[in-house]
């Protein structure tokens, strides 16, 4: 099926399937866009790797989405890649690139009255202090904590297990103690990793009453809608370009092609939980070294 593109092509990238939570929010905001999603599942997790490696991997996926899938915009639906490699990705491609960190910090600003927020994320994201910097730009003090056990628990499907409940309580207790010792009076918690929204019910049960839990997926989708909406008038003046074949999925005619660098079967099975609907057939892609 080949067709004329009349709506933007949005490439969405994550190290795995967690970014499908961001894609779900994008689809709600921009339902007529054409989406290509790639999960670099063969090289997951990014959260324990070095900046150099993350930047190299992320740039390869970004080029795949732009050069082979014809994306007009890129959304980096991975906190680790957004925190460590946003500039490298922007250098690798010539289309507008949006990460999840800045929208997350903006959402934290809107939610916090005290001006102090907590952030949980992967090791690499925390070590980069990208959230701390983005929050500081919004006049917020942020206290960050790495929670490396949470991604494997979600990948294992243990999103409703007493073990995961206990792990979350331990992490959040440590975080609350350290933040209080640092003089913070936090009233919001940012989920700084794309896997964590699946643990939201457990996290909400574990935080003190009154603490707001922030998921950057919605604010990222808002920023994307603003960015793309703002450029739509410019794009409308360009002649429409031919798209690649694009699967029309579901009754709602969502245009989505999913790609993974490892087991497509696992992606299809787990991905639907993150996306909140079937992913459709997933294609295997080899990005090289
Ligand atoms: N997608 C990553 C993030 O949002 C989590 C998984 C990983 O470590 O690669 O930080």
Boltz pocket constraint, residues with backbone or C-beta under 6 A from the ligand:
constraints:
  - pocket:
      binder: B
      contacts: [[A, 14], [A, 15], [A, 16], [A, 18], [A, 19], [A, 44], [A, 45], [A, 46], [A, 47], [A, 48], [A, 77], [A, 78], [A, 79], [A, 80], [A, 81], [A, 122], [A, 125], [A, 151], [A, 192], [A, 193], [A, 194], [A, 195]]
      max_distance: 6.0
